[in-house]
Amino acid sequence: MQNTMNLLLILPILIPMLTAILLVFFRYALRIQRLVSLIGAGALLGSSIALVMDVYQNGIQAAQMGNWPAPYGITLVADLFGGVMVLLTG
């Protein structure tokens, strides 16, 4: 469950970033941009729902990015309120 937890914590950051990168490549193809945006929004919604369900079932989730200690590294934390806010934003 540890790998799934880390993946669910980072997906709400990665999905919009990768969607934006893809949209830059298709800047002159409006139909493809709409399709990529729709797929990105659906993926964000799905990952947000999975994150909220994981937090609801297993409690607060936290992960250190890059294996750096807390004062120097980035800690991603998801509690129920944060998960619901990510879900509403997506």
N, C-alpha and C positions, 0 to 999 in steps of 0.2 A: 504494500500500500504506500510505501515511502516514495517510490518513483511516480506513482499516480498523483500523490499529493503535490509534489514539486511541479509536475506538469500542469496541474489545474491552477496553481498559483501564478504561473507565468503566462498562461494562455491569454488572459484578458489584456496583457500588455503586447504579446507577440502578434495576435491576430489583427488588430487594427494597424500595427506597424507594417506587417507584411502586405495587408490590403492596400495601404497607401503607396507602398513601393510598386506594387503591381499596377496601380492606377496611373502612376507616372509613365510607365511603359506604353500604356494605351491611351494617351492623352488626346489623340485625334479620333479615336474610335468610341463614339458615345454609347453604342449598344453594348460593347464589350465592357466599358466602364460600369454601366448599370448592372450587368451580370456579375462582375467581380464584386461590386459593392453589395449586391444582394447576397452572394455567397459568403462574403466576409461578415455581414451583419447576422446571417443565420448561424455561422460558426461561433461568433461571439455570444449569441443568445444561448446556443447549446452548451458552450463551455461555462457560461455563467450559471446556468441551471445546474450543471454537474457540480460546480464549486459550491453553490448554496446547499445542495443535497449532501455533499461530503461534509461540509461544516456542520450541518444540522445533525447528521448521524454520528460524526466522530469528534465534534468539538472544534475548538480553535486550531487552525493550521498555521504553521510558521516554517519558513525555509531561509537559510542563509545562501545568498547568491555568491558564487565564486569561492566558497569555503574560507572567506575572510572572517575574522572575529567581528563582533558587533560594533565597536567604535569605528572600524574602517570599512566594513562591508555593508551591503544592502540586505536588509531583512524584509522579506515579504510576509505579511501576516494577514490572515483572513479570519474574521469572526463573523457572526451571523449578520450584524449590521453592515459591515463592509461588503459581505457577499450580496446582500440585498441591494446595496447601492450600486455595485457593479452590474447587477442584473437590471436595475432600472436605467442605468446609463446606456447599457447595450441595447 
